[in-house]
Amino acid sequence: EPEVTQTPSHQVTQMGQEVILRCVPISNHLYFYWYRQILGQKVEFLVSFYNNEISEKSEIFDDQFSVERPDGSNFTLKIRSTKLEDSAMYFCASNREPPYEQYFGPGTRLTVT
Amino acid sequence: AQSVAQPEDQVNVAEGNPLTVKCTYSVSGNPYLFWYVQYPNRGLQFLLKYITGDNLVKGSYGFEAEFNKSQTSFHLKKPSALVSDSALYFCAVRILSGGYNKLIFGAGTRLAVHP
């Protein structure tokens, strides 16, 4: 069964550094998403992406964040200058089209020190 | 404001007993509702969804959920719990915005099934 994959599984970085989190969505899916889950808190929407552009972003997704689909398979989330409060589990998700269920990757745990 | 509430932080149930994990929602328009499960150090796995049709929805691993429009609820149920069902369960609602969708999640309910 196809699944969403994410790399790395755990990333440790120093405050102020740039990080890129990578995702490979399910191949025939057209809509892509990033969510995050701060430890012990709920899963929060960050951004949705369709047709090579952002379709919606939350207030969390400020100028420090960007997303890109650099080729036909990868979908990346970049944080330009990380802060301590960016420490969280970041989940990538994809679906064929709304309103169908989104399939989530295993997540990348980002630790900012 | 559109939201999802899971009123219980934790649900404890004995193996073999029925389980219910509660979810209520507040959205404008017709709700599209989902349940996801998260095992330790794993991602979110889709369990089931309600989009339209029968109010009782069946999903993976023997789970089902009942959509109740008058009570704005979408409780997750299973007739006979297994120890392996112990995990974190999230209810989510699709929010439609500008033709695109995102999921709003509840805070999660930890299900503990005891032998």
Interface residues (C-beta under 8 A of the other chain):
Chain A: V4 Q6 Y31 Y33 Y35 Q41 K42 V43 E44 F45 S48 Y50 S55 E56 F91 A93 P98 P99 Y100 E101 Q102 Y103 F104 G105 P106 G107
Chain B: Y32 F34 Y36 R42 G43 L44 Q45 F46 K49 I51 F90 A92 R94 L96 S97 G98 G99 Y100 N101 K102 L103 I104 F105 G106 A107 G108
